[in-house]
Amino acid sequence: MSLPQHKTNEAAMTFSLPQLPYEKNALEPHISTQTFDFHYGKHHKAYVDKANDLVKGTALEGKPLEEAVVAAKKEGGPVFNNIGQIYNHNIFWLSMSPNGGGAPAGDLAEKINASFGSLDKFKEEFVAAGMGQFGSGWVWLVANGDKLEIAKTANAETPLTEGKQPLLVCDVWEHAYYLDYQNRRADFLKDFVDKLVNWEFAAEQLAKA
Ligand code: MN
């Protein structure tokens, strides 16, 4: 006889896959539905599932994500890699919008100009940093005290563990762009800063810094 199917109790899990803030086809033609099926539906989900397995019965079980990222950093290894990747992807989806691109406003615009000289200069430096990240990683706009900075991190690393507030991030792992751009990482980064970037989200993050 077969055992009854148990319903997965999502609430009991430490980490969960967040809902996308838009439909999977909303960023076409820049990012395809197929990329979302794999990147969000498989890669991001796998990090969530793996992290939940790894924290079972440990001090990290039940911790809020941001706290868990910082705590897991001391441990390193697969625990940090999977939790860091959940956090980084959560920020990445929010860093883009179907109405993205354009220019930031208010305090964020002033700080971009003060820190980089101009919006165009920021974009140039952001794309260059993404191109300069050898192998898998991330390129960020962060608030470090009063100043904004561009940061790049390898693998699952995140500026959050260095006390910096992430405002935006672009995923430069090949799985982020290969289906749509093949090896043209620069074109993906340019579309990110010109057409996809969600300045409203960045401004909300800045207000938290
Ligand atoms: Mn990714």
Residues whose N, C-alpha, C, O or C-beta is under 5 A from the ligand:
A	BS01	MN	D171 W173
